[in-house]
Amino acid sequence: MRVRIPPAPQAPTQCPTSPHNDEAPEMPHTVSKPSSRTIVPAGHGHAFLLPAHSRFRITDLHGEQVVDLFAWVSSPHTSLPTLEKMSMAYTRYHLRGVTPAIGESLYSNADRKVLKVVADTVKVHDMTYMACYPSMYKTAGHRSCSQNVYEAMQEFGMKDILEVPEPFNCFQNTPNYSLKALGSSKPGDYVEFEALEDLVVAVSCCPYEVGGFNGGEATDVEVCVWEGARG
């Protein structure tokens, strides 16, 4: 079992950065106070509105933690999700099957760009695996990413867990992509996105711990949002 690093203070003036990797340059907005800062507990989910041109950063506070990421284009009248959602199939088509580099985008099922990667200290992610479903676990009551997102998205009108789509799995390595370790993120690593449309975004702090996944112990992650930030 890994040593748990204590969580950061609840009201920092900036989101943490990754001191061991300087390949992703800091943007001016990332050193300012975010509009919101949320600690997503280990094995749970979180959903939030993200206006177009805003940015958000997912930071792995403890290392080796996978975060399932989802996004829906929101209705201009109600802010509820529409049928247009982030699609790994369209993204794989446009990026020839590889995960996005800085400056590249994730696409929707309407063949439109919805999120752009603006900073990334890990550069290893996954676009092939689904969000785990509750029935995949033999242990009764074990949390799953589908359940996490379903619970978080009920606030935005989700009626059935089967509405949960396939995710972009931040910080998850897949052998198809590289020979790096299964969990390639270190404490403080992050990936940051810019919304190209008004969105509802959901994340799941993956609870899977078998075979060394998530370093063998799910841990908290942080989500910081800068509303209206423009690069």
N, C-alpha and C positions, 0 to 999 in steps of 0.2 A: 504494500500500500504506500502511495506517495505521501509526503509531508504536505499538508494543506497550508498554503500561504494565506495569512489573514487577508480578508477583503479590504479594498481601498476605502478611505474615508467616504462618507455618504455625500459630501458636498465639495468635491474638488474644484479647482478653478480650471482644470483642463483634463482631458482624457489621457490615460497613460500612453506612452509610445514604446516602441521596441528598441532598446539601446543596442542590441546585438546585431541589428540589421539596418543599414543606412541606405539601402538601395531604393526605397520608396521615399521620396522627399516629402517633407512636411508642407502642407498647404497653409496659407495664412489663417484660415478659419479654424484649423485644428488646434491652435494654441490659445483660442479664445474659449470662453465659458460656453458649453453646449446649452441648447434650449432645454434639453432633458437628459437625464442620466439614469439608467435603470440597471440594477443588478438582477440578472435572470438566474434564479436558483438552479442548482444542479438538478437535471432531470425534469425541468419544467419548461413552460412556454411563455411567450409574450407577443402581443400584437399592438400595432400603433399606426396612426395616420402619418403619411409623409407627403407633404405638398411637393409639387414639381420644383426642381432646382434646389431642393434641400438635400442634405447629405446625412448619412449615418455611418457609424463605425461599430463593428463587432470586435471586441477585444477578448482574447483568451487569457484570463487572469492567471491561470495555474499551469497551462500547457497541456497539449495532447487532447483537447476537448473539441469534438465535432459539434457544429451548429447547423441544423437544417434551416434553410432560408426559403421563404415563400413571398410572393407579392401578387396583388390583384390591382388592376386599375380601378379607381374609385369613381362612383357616380358623381357628376358635378353638382347634383341637387341634394343628395342625401349623405354623401361620403361613404355609402355602403359599397361593398365590392361588386363589380360587374362580372360578367362571364369571361371577360378578358383577363388572363392571368399569366404569370411568368411560366414559360414552357421550356423544359430542358430539351425536348425534341427539336424545336425551332432553333434553340441556341446551339445545339450540336451541329445542326445543318449549316448555320452561318459561320461557325468557327471550325468547321471540318473535324468535329469530334473532340477538340481539345478545350480545356478550360480557358476562360478569358484572361488576357494579359491586361496590364494597366492601360486604360484608354479604350478598351473594348467593352462590349455591352452584353447583357442578358436580354433575350427576346421574349415576347408574349406569343400566345397562340393566335393572335391576329397579325403575326409577322411584323411586330413593331418593337423597337428598342424601348425597354422600360427601366433598366438600371445600368449604370455605367461604373466600372471599377476605376476609382481615382487614386487609390493607394492600397498596397498589399505587401506585407512583409514576409508572407509565407509562400505565395505563388503555387501552392499545391491544394487543389480542391477536387470535388467529385461531382459529375453530372449524370451518373448512371444508376445509383442506388435509390430505392424508394424510401419514404418515411415508414419506419417500422410500425406494424399494426398490432393492437393488443394481443391478438390470438397467437402471435409469434413467440410469446413467452409462456413457458410452462408454469412459472410462479404466478399464482393468482394475485392480482393487484399490482404487478410490475408495471411501471409507467412505460409509455411508448411515445414516439414523436408524433404519430397521428393523433393520439389522444391529447397530447400537449397543445397542438395547434387547434384542434377542434374546441378545446376548452377556451383558449385565448380568443378564438374567432367568434364565439357565441355572442360577444359584445357587438360584433359587426354583422350579425344575422345568419351565421352559419347554422344550418339545421341538422346536418348529418355528418358523421365522421367520414363517410365515403366521399364527401366533397373535397377532402384534403388532396391536393395534387402532388406530383413528384417534386422534390426539393432540389435546390442547389446546396450541396453539402460543404459548407465552409470548413477548411482545415482537414478534410478527410482525404487521405491518399488512396489511390486505387492502383494496383500493379500495372494497369494499362498505361498509366501516365508516367510513372518514374519508379526507380528502385529505392526511393526514400522510405523511411519508416512509416508504418500505418498512421501514427499520429505525428505529424511533422511540425506542429506549432509549439512554440516555447512560451513561457510566461511573458505576457505583454505583447505578443504578436497580435496583429489585427488585419482586417480587410475593411475597406471603406468604399461606399457606393454613393453615387448621385442619382436621385430620382429624375427620370426624364418625362414622367407623367405624374399626376396626382395618384398616390398609391395607398393601399392598406398593406402593411408589411407584417409578417409573422416570423418568429424564430422559435426553434426548439433546441434547448440545451440537451443534447442527446443522452438518454439514460442507459444506453447499451454498454455493458461492462465485460462481456464475455471475450475470452481470447486476447486480452490486452487492449481491446477497443476502448477509446477514451482514457488510455493509460491504466485501465483496470478500475478506475473510479471516476464517475461523473463529477464535474466540478462546475462552479458558477462561471458565468461570462458576463460581460458588460456591454450594453448598447447605449451609445451616445448619439444624439440627434442635433444637427444644426439646421434649424428651419430657415428656408429662404437663402441659404448660403450659395454663393455663386463663385465659380473658379475664375 
